[in-house]
Amino acid sequence: MTEENHLADRARKAEKIIARPTDFKVCEGCDSIVAARVATCPNCHGYRFDESPQAVTAQARLLGSRAQTSVVEEDLF
Ligand SMILES: [Zn+2]
């Protein structure tokens, strides 16, 4: 997969998250977007999350424009 496609894929995921921010939350340990139902972050095992739709939306926008932000794929959809 080219870098360009990778970014497009992230942008598509970000759009889905922005459409349903209450289904997700942001890990305060590593800034990953995770499914709202998880108890601990699958990425860093943190257990502190920001569940506000505003935080999720802001993080998803970053995700769409920045390659470093991670999403834990298996928990998303
Ligand atoms: Zn984390």
PDB file of the backbone (N, CA, C, O) and the ligand in Angstrom, with CONECT records:
HET     ZN  A 101       1
ATOM      1  N   MET A   1       0.849  -1.201   0.000  1.00  0.00           N
ATOM      2  CA  MET A   1       0.000   0.000   0.000  1.00  0.00           C
ATOM      3  C   MET A   1       0.883   1.250   0.000  1.00  0.00           C
ATOM      4  O   MET A   1       1.810   1.358   0.803  1.00  0.00           O
ATOM      5  N   THR A   2       0.603   2.161  -0.874  1.00  0.00           N
ATOM      6  CA  THR A   2       1.407   3.386  -0.907  1.00  0.00           C
ATOM      7  C   THR A   2       1.062   4.286   0.266  1.00  0.00           C
ATOM      8  O   THR A   2       0.008   4.143   0.886  1.00  0.00           O
ATOM      9  N   GLU A   3       1.939   5.191   0.556  1.00  0.00           N
ATOM     10  CA  GLU A   3       1.707   6.119   1.660  1.00  0.00           C
ATOM     11  C   GLU A   3       0.429   6.926   1.420  1.00  0.00           C
ATOM     12  O   GLU A   3      -0.320   7.221   2.352  1.00  0.00           O
ATOM     13  N   GLU A   4       0.198   7.274   0.166  1.00  0.00           N
ATOM     14  CA  GLU A   4      -0.984   8.070  -0.163  1.00  0.00           C
ATOM     15  C   GLU A   4      -2.271   7.294   0.139  1.00  0.00           C
ATOM     16  O   GLU A   4      -3.213   7.838   0.715  1.00  0.00           O
ATOM     17  N   ASN A   5      -2.297   6.025  -0.256  1.00  0.00           N
ATOM     18  CA  ASN A   5      -3.467   5.202   0.036  1.00  0.00           C
ATOM     19  C   ASN A   5      -3.657   5.010   1.528  1.00  0.00           C
ATOM     20  O   ASN A   5      -4.780   4.985   2.031  1.00  0.00           O
ATOM     21  N   HIS A   6      -2.551   4.877   2.220  1.00  0.00           N
ATOM     22  CA  HIS A   6      -2.602   4.701   3.664  1.00  0.00           C
ATOM     23  C   HIS A   6      -3.282   5.910   4.315  1.00  0.00           C
ATOM     24  O   HIS A   6      -4.135   5.767   5.191  1.00  0.00           O
ATOM     25  N   LEU A   7      -2.884   7.096   3.866  1.00  0.00           N
ATOM     26  CA  LEU A   7      -3.482   8.309   4.417  1.00  0.00           C
ATOM     27  C   LEU A   7      -4.959   8.407   4.044  1.00  0.00           C
ATOM     28  O   LEU A   7      -5.771   8.854   4.855  1.00  0.00           O
ATOM     29  N   ALA A   8      -5.315   7.999   2.838  1.00  0.00           N
ATOM     30  CA  ALA A   8      -6.714   8.038   2.420  1.00  0.00           C
ATOM     31  C   ALA A   8      -7.545   7.085   3.279  1.00  0.00           C
ATOM     32  O   ALA A   8      -8.684   7.380   3.641  1.00  0.00           O
ATOM     33  N   ASP A   9      -6.953   5.951   3.590  1.00  0.00           N
ATOM     34  CA  ASP A   9      -7.627   4.970   4.435  1.00  0.00           C
ATOM     35  C   ASP A   9      -7.874   5.562   5.823  1.00  0.00           C
ATOM     36  O   ASP A   9      -8.951   5.398   6.395  1.00  0.00           O
ATOM     37  N   ARG A  10      -6.877   6.243   6.349  1.00  0.00           N
ATOM     38  CA  ARG A  10      -7.032   6.879   7.656  1.00  0.00           C
ATOM     39  C   ARG A  10      -8.102   7.968   7.611  1.00  0.00           C
ATOM     40  O   ARG A  10      -8.889   8.120   8.546  1.00  0.00           O
ATOM     41  N   ALA A  11      -8.121   8.707   6.536  1.00  0.00           N
ATOM     42  CA  ALA A  11      -9.114   9.774   6.406  1.00  0.00           C
ATOM     43  C   ALA A  11     -10.520   9.186   6.384  1.00  0.00           C
ATOM     44  O   ALA A  11     -11.451   9.760   6.948  1.00  0.00           O
ATOM     45  N   ARG A  12     -10.666   8.038   5.728  1.00  0.00           N
ATOM     46  CA  ARG A  12     -11.976   7.383   5.656  1.00  0.00           C
ATOM     47  C   ARG A  12     -12.407   6.907   7.049  1.00  0.00           C
ATOM     48  O   ARG A  12     -13.563   7.068   7.440  1.00  0.00           O
ATOM     49  N   LYS A  13     -11.464   6.321   7.787  1.00  0.00           N
ATOM     50  CA  LYS A  13     -11.771   5.890   9.143  1.00  0.00           C
ATOM     51  C   LYS A  13     -12.135   7.082  10.018  1.00  0.00           C
ATOM     52  O   LYS A  13     -13.061   7.020  10.827  1.00  0.00           O
ATOM     53  N   ALA A  14     -11.394   8.161   9.840  1.00  0.00           N
ATOM     54  CA  ALA A  14     -11.653   9.361  10.631  1.00  0.00           C
ATOM     55  C   ALA A  14     -13.073   9.866  10.386  1.00  0.00           C
ATOM     56  O   ALA A  14     -13.757  10.293  11.316  1.00  0.00           O
ATOM     57  N   GLU A  15     -13.504   9.814   9.136  1.00  0.00           N
ATOM     58  CA  GLU A  15     -14.870  10.258   8.813  1.00  0.00           C
ATOM     59  C   GLU A  15     -15.916   9.419   9.534  1.00  0.00           C
ATOM     60  O   GLU A  15     -16.915   9.941  10.029  1.00  0.00           O
ATOM     61  N   LYS A  16     -15.673   8.111   9.587  1.00  0.00           N
ATOM     62  CA  LYS A  16     -16.618   7.230  10.270  1.00  0.00           C
ATOM     63  C   LYS A  16     -16.666   7.537  11.759  1.00  0.00           C
ATOM     64  O   LYS A  16     -17.732   7.514  12.375  1.00  0.00           O
ATOM     65  N   ILE A  17     -15.509   7.821  12.327  1.00  0.00           N
ATOM     66  CA  ILE A  17     -15.448   8.125  13.756  1.00  0.00           C
ATOM     67  C   ILE A  17     -16.160   9.452  14.038  1.00  0.00           C
ATOM     68  O   ILE A  17     -16.908   9.575  15.008  1.00  0.00           O
ATOM     69  N   ILE A  18     -15.916  10.434  13.178  1.00  0.00           N
ATOM     70  CA  ILE A  18     -16.539  11.745  13.362  1.00  0.00           C
ATOM     71  C   ILE A  18     -18.061  11.639  13.247  1.00  0.00           C
ATOM     72  O   ILE A  18     -18.795  12.385  13.895  1.00  0.00           O
ATOM     73  N   ALA A  19     -18.524  10.699  12.412  1.00  0.00           N
ATOM     74  CA  ALA A  19     -19.966  10.509  12.239  1.00  0.00           C
ATOM     75  C   ALA A  19     -20.613   9.884  13.474  1.00  0.00           C
ATOM     76  O   ALA A  19     -21.801  10.085  13.728  1.00  0.00           O
ATOM     77  N   ARG A  20     -19.822   9.120  14.243  1.00  0.00           N
ATOM     78  CA  ARG A  20     -20.366   8.436  15.416  1.00  0.00           C
ATOM     79  C   ARG A  20     -19.428   8.570  16.613  1.00  0.00           C
ATOM     80  O   ARG A  20     -18.938   7.560  17.118  1.00  0.00           O
ATOM     81  N   PRO A  21     -19.170   9.770  17.069  1.00  0.00           N
ATOM     82  CA  PRO A  21     -18.154   9.976  18.124  1.00  0.00           C
ATOM     83  C   PRO A  21     -18.502   9.301  19.446  1.00  0.00           C
ATOM     84  O   PRO A  21     -17.611   8.998  20.239  1.00  0.00           O
ATOM     85  N   THR A  22     -19.796   9.061  19.692  1.00  0.00           N
ATOM     86  CA  THR A  22     -20.162   8.453  20.977  1.00  0.00           C
ATOM     87  C   THR A  22     -19.815   6.963  21.021  1.00  0.00           C
ATOM     88  O   THR A  22     -19.873   6.353  22.089  1.00  0.00           O
ATOM     89  N   ASP A  23     -19.457   6.370  19.887  1.00  0.00           N
ATOM     90  CA  ASP A  23     -19.048   4.969  19.861  1.00  0.00           C
ATOM     91  C   ASP A  23     -17.569   4.799  20.205  1.00  0.00           C
ATOM     92  O   ASP A  23     -17.068   3.676  20.273  1.00  0.00           O
ATOM     93  N   PHE A  24     -16.873   5.916  20.422  1.00  0.00           N
ATOM     94  CA  PHE A  24     -15.431   5.862  20.613  1.00  0.00           C
ATOM     95  C   PHE A  24     -15.012   6.716  21.802  1.00  0.00           C
ATOM     96  O   PHE A  24     -15.788   7.515  22.325  1.00  0.00           O
ATOM     97  N   LYS A  25     -13.757   6.524  22.215  1.00  0.00           N
ATOM     98  CA  LYS A  25     -13.166   7.388  23.229  1.00  0.00           C
ATOM     99  C   LYS A  25     -11.679   7.488  22.940  1.00  0.00           C
ATOM    100  O   LYS A  25     -11.121   6.700  22.176  1.00  0.00           O
ATOM    101  N   VAL A  26     -11.044   8.482  23.571  1.00  0.00           N
ATOM    102  CA  VAL A  26      -9.633   8.742  23.308  1.00  0.00           C
ATOM    103  C   VAL A  26      -8.814   8.325  24.520  1.00  0.00           C
ATOM    104  O   VAL A  26      -9.093   8.744  25.643  1.00  0.00           O
ATOM    105  N   CYS A  27      -7.798   7.492  24.285  1.00  0.00           N
ATOM    106  CA  CYS A  27      -6.910   7.071  25.364  1.00  0.00           C
ATOM    107  C   CYS A  27      -6.056   8.253  25.799  1.00  0.00           C
ATOM    108  O   CYS A  27      -5.447   8.926  24.968  1.00  0.00           O
ATOM    109  N   GLU A  28      -6.013   8.503  27.106  1.00  0.00           N
ATOM    110  CA  GLU A  28      -5.205   9.618  27.599  1.00  0.00           C
ATOM    111  C   GLU A  28      -3.730   9.238  27.685  1.00  0.00           C
ATOM    112  O   GLU A  28      -2.868  10.100  27.855  1.00  0.00           O
ATOM    113  N   GLY A  29      -3.446   7.944  27.566  1.00  0.00           N
ATOM    114  CA  GLY A  29      -2.056   7.508  27.628  1.00  0.00           C
ATOM    115  C   GLY A  29      -1.322   7.663  26.311  1.00  0.00           C
ATOM    116  O   GLY A  29      -0.176   8.112  26.284  1.00  0.00           O
ATOM    117  N   CYS A  30      -1.984   7.291  25.204  1.00  0.00           N
ATOM    118  CA  CYS A  30      -1.279   7.291  23.921  1.00  0.00           C
ATOM    119  C   CYS A  30      -2.061   8.003  22.823  1.00  0.00           C
ATOM    120  O   CYS A  30      -1.634   8.007  21.668  1.00  0.00           O
ATOM    121  N   ASP A  31      -3.212   8.613  23.166  1.00  0.00           N
ATOM    122  CA  ASP A  31      -4.011   9.369  22.203  1.00  0.00           C
ATOM    123  C   ASP A  31      -4.635   8.504  21.114  1.00  0.00           C
ATOM    124  O   ASP A  31      -5.086   9.031  20.098  1.00  0.00           O
ATOM    125  N   SER A  32      -4.668   7.204  21.303  1.00  0.00           N
ATOM    126  CA  SER A  32      -5.357   6.345  20.341  1.00  0.00           C
ATOM    127  C   SER A  32      -6.863   6.511  20.481  1.00  0.00           C
ATOM    128  O   SER A  32      -7.377   6.805  21.560  1.00  0.00           O
ATOM    129  N   ILE A  33      -7.556   6.317  19.370  1.00  0.00           N
ATOM    130  CA  ILE A  33      -9.012   6.252  19.410  1.00  0.00           C
ATOM    131  C   ILE A  33      -9.392   4.783  19.550  1.00  0.00           C
ATOM    132  O   ILE A  33      -9.006   3.954  18.725  1.00  0.00           O
ATOM    133  N   VAL A  34     -10.127   4.473  20.568  1.00  0.00           N
ATOM    134  CA  VAL A  34     -10.534   3.079  20.802  1.00  0.00           C
ATOM    135  C   VAL A  34     -12.050   3.004  20.894  1.00  0.00           C
ATOM    136  O   VAL A  34     -12.719   4.021  21.077  1.00  0.00           O
ATOM    137  N   ALA A  35     -12.589   1.798  20.766  1.00  0.00           N
ATOM    138  CA  ALA A  35     -14.029   1.607  20.888  1.00  0.00           C
ATOM    139  C   ALA A  35     -14.477   1.969  22.304  1.00  0.00           C
ATOM    140  O   ALA A  35     -13.765   1.708  23.274  1.00  0.00           O
ATOM    141  N   ALA A  36     -15.645   2.563  22.411  1.00  0.00           N
ATOM    142  CA  ALA A  36     -16.139   3.029  23.706  1.00  0.00           C
ATOM    143  C   ALA A  36     -16.287   1.890  24.709  1.00  0.00           C
ATOM    144  O   ALA A  36     -16.223   2.120  25.917  1.00  0.00           O
ATOM    145  N   ARG A  37     -16.486   0.650  24.219  1.00  0.00           N
ATOM    146  CA  ARG A  37     -16.771  -0.458  25.125  1.00  0.00           C
ATOM    147  C   ARG A  37     -15.530  -1.041  25.794  1.00  0.00           C
ATOM    148  O   ARG A  37     -15.670  -1.774  26.773  1.00  0.00           O
ATOM    149  N   VAL A  38     -14.324  -0.750  25.312  1.00  0.00           N
ATOM    150  CA  VAL A  38     -13.148  -1.391  25.896  1.00  0.00           C
ATOM    151  C   VAL A  38     -12.837  -0.809  27.273  1.00  0.00           C
ATOM    152  O   VAL A  38     -13.052   0.378  27.517  1.00  0.00           O
ATOM    153  N   ALA A  39     -12.332  -1.653  28.168  1.00  0.00           N
ATOM    154  CA  ALA A  39     -12.024  -1.221  29.530  1.00  0.00           C
ATOM    155  C   ALA A  39     -10.608  -0.662  29.623  1.00  0.00           C
ATOM    156  O   ALA A  39     -10.356   0.303  30.344  1.00  0.00           O
ATOM    157  N   THR A  40      -9.694  -1.275  28.889  1.00  0.00           N
ATOM    158  CA  THR A  40      -8.315  -0.781  28.866  1.00  0.00           C
ATOM    159  C   THR A  40      -7.864  -0.625  27.421  1.00  0.00           C
ATOM    160  O   THR A  40      -8.348  -1.320  26.527  1.00  0.00           O
ATOM    161  N   CYS A  41      -6.935   0.293  27.206  1.00  0.00           N
ATOM    162  CA  CYS A  41      -6.447   0.551  25.854  1.00  0.00           C
ATOM    163  C   CYS A  41      -5.689  -0.659  25.331  1.00  0.00           C
ATOM    164  O   CYS A  41      -4.735  -1.104  25.970  1.00  0.00           O
ATOM    165  N   PRO A  42      -6.092  -1.208  24.169  1.00  0.00           N
ATOM    166  CA  PRO A  42      -5.381  -2.360  23.599  1.00  0.00           C
ATOM    167  C   PRO A  42      -3.965  -1.996  23.153  1.00  0.00           C
ATOM    168  O   PRO A  42      -3.124  -2.869  22.938  1.00  0.00           O
ATOM    169  N   ASN A  43      -3.722  -0.719  23.021  1.00  0.00           N
ATOM    170  CA  ASN A  43      -2.430  -0.250  22.522  1.00  0.00           C
ATOM    171  C   ASN A  43      -1.405  -0.081  23.640  1.00  0.00           C
ATOM    172  O   ASN A  43      -0.281  -0.570  23.529  1.00  0.00           O
ATOM    173  N   CYS A  44      -1.785   0.609  24.721  1.00  0.00           N
ATOM    174  CA  CYS A  44      -0.821   0.916  25.785  1.00  0.00           C
ATOM    175  C   CYS A  44      -1.294   0.399  27.139  1.00  0.00           C
ATOM    176  O   CYS A  44      -0.613   0.601  28.145  1.00  0.00           O
ATOM    177  N   HIS A  45      -2.447  -0.264  27.184  1.00  0.00           N
ATOM    178  CA  HIS A  45      -3.007  -0.822  28.412  1.00  0.00           C
ATOM    179  C   HIS A  45      -3.379   0.243  29.435  1.00  0.00           C
ATOM    180  O   HIS A  45      -3.517  -0.044  30.624  1.00  0.00           O
ATOM    181  N   GLY A  46      -3.539   1.464  28.964  1.00  0.00           N
ATOM    182  CA  GLY A  46      -4.006   2.526  29.843  1.00  0.00           C
ATOM    183  C   GLY A  46      -5.485   2.365  30.147  1.00  0.00           C
ATOM    184  O   GLY A  46      -6.211   1.697  29.411  1.00  0.00           O
ATOM    185  N   TYR A  47      -5.917   2.970  31.214  1.00  0.00           N
ATOM    186  CA  TYR A  47      -7.330   2.853  31.569  1.00  0.00           C
ATOM    187  C   TYR A  47      -7.979   4.208  31.804  1.00  0.00           C
ATOM    188  O   TYR A  47      -9.083   4.290  32.341  1.00  0.00           O
ATOM    189  N   ARG A  48      -7.296   5.265  31.402  1.00  0.00           N
ATOM    190  CA  ARG A  48      -7.889   6.590  31.484  1.00  0.00           C
ATOM    191  C   ARG A  48      -8.265   7.049  30.076  1.00  0.00           C
ATOM    192  O   ARG A  48      -7.435   7.036  29.167  1.00  0.00           O
ATOM    193  N   PHE A  49      -9.512   7.450  29.908  1.00  0.00           N
ATOM    194  CA  PHE A  49      -9.999   7.831  28.591  1.00  0.00           C
ATOM    195  C   PHE A  49     -10.765   9.150  28.676  1.00  0.00           C
ATOM    196  O   PHE A  49     -11.365   9.482  29.699  1.00  0.00           O
ATOM    197  N   ASP A  50     -10.726   9.882  27.580  1.00  0.00           N
ATOM    198  CA  ASP A  50     -11.596  11.036  27.422  1.00  0.00           C
ATOM    199  C   ASP A  50     -12.741  10.595  26.515  1.00  0.00           C
ATOM    200  O   ASP A  50     -12.540  10.334  25.329  1.00  0.00           O
ATOM    201  N   GLU A  51     -13.946  10.514  27.085  1.00  0.00           N
ATOM    202  CA  GLU A  51     -15.084   9.987  26.331  1.00  0.00           C
ATOM    203  C   GLU A  51     -15.946  11.085  25.714  1.00  0.00           C
ATOM    204  O   GLU A  51     -16.987  10.795  25.123  1.00  0.00           O
ATOM    205  N   SER A  52     -15.529  12.324  25.844  1.00  0.00           N
ATOM    206  CA  SER A  52     -16.371  13.388  25.292  1.00  0.00           C
ATOM    207  C   SER A  52     -16.327  13.361  23.765  1.00  0.00           C
ATOM    208  O   SER A  52     -15.261  13.185  23.175  1.00  0.00           O
ATOM    209  N   PRO A  53     -17.488  13.534  23.124  1.00  0.00           N
ATOM    210  CA  PRO A  53     -17.534  13.549  21.659  1.00  0.00           C
ATOM    211  C   PRO A  53     -16.609  14.618  21.074  1.00  0.00           C
ATOM    212  O   PRO A  53     -16.072  14.457  19.978  1.00  0.00           O
ATOM    213  N   GLN A  54     -16.433  15.703  21.816  1.00  0.00           N
ATOM    214  CA  GLN A  54     -15.547  16.762  21.326  1.00  0.00           C
ATOM    215  C   GLN A  54     -14.113  16.262  21.213  1.00  0.00           C
ATOM    216  O   GLN A  54     -13.431  16.535  20.225  1.00  0.00           O
ATOM    217  N   ALA A  55     -13.659  15.533  22.220  1.00  0.00           N
ATOM    218  CA  ALA A  55     -12.293  15.012  22.215  1.00  0.00           C
ATOM    219  C   ALA A  55     -12.113  13.974  21.115  1.00  0.00           C
ATOM    220  O   ALA A  55     -11.087  13.947  20.435  1.00  0.00           O
ATOM    221  N   VAL A  56     -13.128  13.111  20.945  1.00  0.00           N
ATOM    222  CA  VAL A  56     -13.061  12.072  19.915  1.00  0.00           C
ATOM    223  C   VAL A  56     -13.010  12.720  18.526  1.00  0.00           C
ATOM    224  O   VAL A  56     -12.213  12.328  17.673  1.00  0.00           O
ATOM    225  N   THR A  57     -13.860  13.700  18.320  1.00  0.00           N
ATOM    226  CA  THR A  57     -13.903  14.370  17.026  1.00  0.00           C
ATOM    227  C   THR A  57     -12.583  15.070  16.721  1.00  0.00           C
ATOM    228  O   THR A  57     -12.072  14.995  15.604  1.00  0.00           O
ATOM    229  N   ALA A  58     -12.041  15.750  17.727  1.00  0.00           N
ATOM    230  CA  ALA A  58     -10.774  16.460  17.522  1.00  0.00           C
ATOM    231  C   ALA A  58      -9.653  15.479  17.199  1.00  0.00           C
ATOM    232  O   ALA A  58      -8.827  15.733  16.322  1.00  0.00           O
ATOM    233  N   GLN A  59      -9.633  14.359  17.913  1.00  0.00           N
ATOM    234  CA  GLN A  59      -8.585  13.369  17.688  1.00  0.00           C
ATOM    235  C   GLN A  59      -8.745  12.707  16.319  1.00  0.00           C
ATOM    236  O   GLN A  59      -7.758  12.410  15.647  1.00  0.00           O
ATOM    237  N   ALA A  60      -9.991  12.479  15.915  1.00  0.00           N
ATOM    238  CA  ALA A  60     -10.243  11.873  14.611  1.00  0.00           C
ATOM    239  C   ALA A  60      -9.794  12.806  13.483  1.00  0.00           C
ATOM    240  O   ALA A  60      -9.307  12.348  12.449  1.00  0.00           O
ATOM    241  N   ARG A  61      -9.959  14.097  13.685  1.00  0.00           N
ATOM    242  CA  ARG A  61      -9.497  15.048  12.668  1.00  0.00           C
ATOM    243  C   ARG A  61      -7.981  14.984  12.543  1.00  0.00           C
ATOM    244  O   ARG A  61      -7.434  15.047  11.443  1.00  0.00           O
ATOM    245  N   LEU A  62      -7.308  14.858  13.689  1.00  0.00           N
ATOM    246  CA  LEU A  62      -5.850  14.698  13.672  1.00  0.00           C
ATOM    247  C   LEU A  62      -5.474  13.421  12.935  1.00  0.00           C
ATOM    248  O   LEU A  62      -4.538  13.396  12.136  1.00  0.00           O
ATOM    249  N   LEU A  63      -6.221  12.368  13.220  1.00  0.00           N
ATOM    250  CA  LEU A  63      -5.977  11.080  12.583  1.00  0.00           C
ATOM    251  C   LEU A  63      -6.031  11.207  11.065  1.00  0.00           C
ATOM    252  O   LEU A  63      -5.211  10.627  10.353  1.00  0.00           O
ATOM    253  N   GLY A  64      -6.992  11.962  10.584  1.00  0.00           N
ATOM    254  CA  GLY A  64      -7.157  12.117   9.151  1.00  0.00           C
ATOM    255  C   GLY A  64      -6.033  12.890   8.497  1.00  0.00           C
ATOM    256  O   GLY A  64      -5.834  12.796   7.286  1.00  0.00           O
ATOM    257  N   SER A  65      -5.293  13.658   9.290  1.00  0.00           N
ATOM    258  CA  SER A  65      -4.279  14.523   8.690  1.00  0.00           C
ATOM    259  C   SER A  65      -2.868  14.159   9.116  1.00  0.00           C
ATOM    260  O   SER A  65      -1.906  14.740   8.614  1.00  0.00           O
ATOM    261  N   ARG A  66      -2.726  13.211  10.030  1.00  0.00           N
ATOM    262  CA  ARG A  66      -1.413  12.925  10.596  1.00  0.00           C
ATOM    263  C   ARG A  66      -1.220  11.416  10.668  1.00  0.00           C
ATOM    264  O   ARG A  66      -2.114  10.696  11.112  1.00  0.00           O
ATOM    265  N   ALA A  67      -0.080  10.943  10.243  1.00  0.00           N
ATOM    266  CA  ALA A  67       0.136   9.499  10.136  1.00  0.00           C
ATOM    267  C   ALA A  67       0.421   8.824  11.476  1.00  0.00           C
ATOM    268  O   ALA A  67       0.187   7.624  11.620  1.00  0.00           O
ATOM    269  N   GLN A  68       0.919   9.571  12.453  1.00  0.00           N
ATOM    270  CA  GLN A  68       1.386   8.939  13.680  1.00  0.00           C
ATOM    271  C   GLN A  68       0.261   8.433  14.578  1.00  0.00           C
ATOM    272  O   GLN A  68       0.451   7.472  15.322  1.00  0.00           O
ATOM    273  N   THR A  69      -0.893   9.062  14.517  1.00  0.00           N
ATOM    274  CA  THR A  69      -1.976   8.688  15.415  1.00  0.00           C
ATOM    275  C   THR A  69      -2.474   7.296  15.082  1.00  0.00           C
ATOM    276  O   THR A  69      -2.756   6.995  13.923  1.00  0.00           O
ATOM    277  N   SER A  70      -2.581   6.468  16.063  1.00  0.00           N
ATOM    278  CA  SER A  70      -2.962   5.092  15.793  1.00  0.00           C
ATOM    279  C   SER A  70      -4.410   4.833  16.165  1.00  0.00           C
ATOM    280  O   SER A  70      -4.961   5.429  17.090  1.00  0.00           O
ATOM    281  N   VAL A  71      -4.996   3.936  15.422  1.00  0.00           N
ATOM    282  CA  VAL A  71      -6.319   3.430  15.746  1.00  0.00           C
ATOM    283  C   VAL A  71      -6.180   1.922  15.887  1.00  0.00           C
ATOM    284  O   VAL A  71      -5.518   1.272  15.078  1.00  0.00           O
ATOM    285  N   VAL A  72      -6.790   1.388  16.888  1.00  0.00           N
ATOM    286  CA  VAL A  72      -6.700  -0.051  17.083  1.00  0.00           C
ATOM    287  C   VAL A  72      -7.772  -0.707  16.213  1.00  0.00           C
ATOM    288  O   VAL A  72      -8.953  -0.751  16.557  1.00  0.00           O
ATOM    289  N   GLU A  73      -7.315  -1.205  15.093  1.00  0.00           N
ATOM    290  CA  GLU A  73      -8.205  -1.613  14.010  1.00  0.00           C
ATOM    291  C   GLU A  73      -9.281  -2.627  14.437  1.00  0.00           C
ATOM    292  O   GLU A  73     -10.459  -2.454  14.126  1.00  0.00           O
ATOM    293  N   GLU A  74      -8.879  -3.647  15.125  1.00  0.00           N
ATOM    294  CA  GLU A  74      -9.803  -4.751  15.376  1.00  0.00           C
ATOM    295  C   GLU A  74     -10.983  -4.338  16.249  1.00  0.00           C
ATOM    296  O   GLU A  74     -12.021  -5.000  16.242  1.00  0.00           O
ATOM    297  N   ASP A  75     -10.833  -3.265  16.988  1.00  0.00           N
ATOM    298  CA  ASP A  75     -11.903  -2.836  17.870  1.00  0.00           C
ATOM    299  C   ASP A  75     -12.805  -1.804  17.246  1.00  0.00           C
ATOM    300  O   ASP A  75     -13.762  -1.353  17.876  1.00  0.00           O
ATOM    301  N   LEU A  76     -12.516  -1.423  16.017  1.00  0.00           N
ATOM    302  CA  LEU A  76     -13.239  -0.298  15.459  1.00  0.00           C
ATOM    303  C   LEU A  76     -14.628  -0.649  14.945  1.00  0.00           C
ATOM    304  O   LEU A  76     -15.617  -0.063  15.385  1.00  0.00           O
ATOM    305  N   PHE A  77     -14.711  -1.588  14.026  1.00  0.00           N
ATOM    306  CA  PHE A  77     -15.999  -1.748  13.352  1.00  0.00           C
ATOM    307  C   PHE A  77     -16.480  -3.188  13.412  1.00  0.00           C
ATOM    308  O   PHE A  77     -17.550  -3.504  12.893  1.00  0.00           O
TER     309      PHE A  77
HETATM  310 ZN    ZN A 101      -3.449   3.961  24.971  1.00  0.00          ZN2+
END
